[in-house]
Amino acid sequence: MSELIKDITTMSISYVLFWFVISILILYPKLSKRKIQKRINKLNQSNK
């Protein structure tokens, strides 16, 4: 019984980690793009 519980916890932890990593991979580029766009906008405004 304890082996089964160990397996379940291990699987659930790895599952959560898996989705956590995927969400970071999906969300991080979007966030960094926004930051880059803000910087570009600031540069353009300062040049004008």
VOPAGU-2260 file (C-alpha; in pm, 1 decimal, decimal comma):
REM VOPAGU-2260
SITE   aa  ch    i         X         Y         Z
SITE  MET   A    0       0,0       0,0       0,0
SITE  SER   A    1     276,4     243,4      86,1
SITE  GLU   A    2     446,6     167,3    -246,8
SITE  LEU   A    3     127,5     261,9    -427,6
SITE  ILE   A    4     107,1     590,4    -238,8
SITE  LYS   A    5     470,3     663,5    -320,3
SITE  ASP   A    6     406,4     596,9    -687,7
SITE  ILE   A    7     100,5     820,7    -690,8
SITE  THR   A    8     279,9    1108,2    -520,5
SITE  THR   A    9     578,0    1073,8    -752,3
SITE  MET   A   10     353,2    1075,3   -1057,2
SITE  SER   A   11     150,9    1372,9    -939,0
SITE  ILE   A   12     464,7    1572,3    -855,4
SITE  SER   A   13     620,2    1500,8   -1193,5
SITE  TYR   A   14     289,0    1585,8   -1362,7
SITE  VAL   A   15     269,8    1921,7   -1187,1
SITE  LEU   A   16     633,7    1997,2   -1265,5
SITE  PHE   A   17     577,7    1903,5   -1628,4
SITE  TRP   A   18     287,1    2146,4   -1667,6
SITE  PHE   A   19     471,1    2411,4   -1470,5
SITE  VAL   A   20     764,8    2396,4   -1711,0
SITE  ILE   A   21     538,3    2399,2   -2015,3
SITE  SER   A   22     344,7    2700,2   -1888,5
SITE  ILE   A   23     672,4    2884,4   -1826,5
SITE  LEU   A   24     792,3    2799,7   -2176,2
SITE  ILE   A   25     467,4    2931,9   -2321,1
SITE  LEU   A   26     427,3    3239,8   -2101,6
SITE  TYR   A   27     785,1    3358,6   -2066,4
SITE  PRO   A   28     840,8    3454,2   -2431,8
SITE  LYS   A   29     518,4    3657,4   -2426,5
SITE  LEU   A   30     628,6    3843,9   -2115,8
SITE  SER   A   31     975,1    3912,4   -2249,6
SITE  LYS   A   32     828,6    4030,3   -2581,3
SITE  ARG   A   33     620,1    4285,3   -2394,9
SITE  LYS   A   34     924,1    4412,9   -2210,0
SITE  ILE   A   35    1122,2    4438,4   -2532,8
SITE  GLN   A   36     838,0    4627,9   -2700,1
SITE  LYS   A   37     824,4    4871,5   -2409,1
SITE  ARG   A   38    1197,5    4932,7   -2437,7
SITE  ILE   A   39    1169,3    4988,6   -2813,0
SITE  ASN   A   40     884,2    5233,4   -2758,3
SITE  LYS   A   41    1088,6    5425,7   -2502,7
SITE  LEU   A   42    1385,2    5439,3   -2738,5
SITE  ASN   A   43    1166,5    5565,9   -3021,3
SITE  GLN   A   44    1013,0    5834,2   -2801,3
SITE  SER   A   45    1351,5    5954,1   -2680,7
SITE  ASN   A   46    1480,1    5973,1   -3039,3
SITE  LYS   A   47    1192,1    6193,8   -3157,8
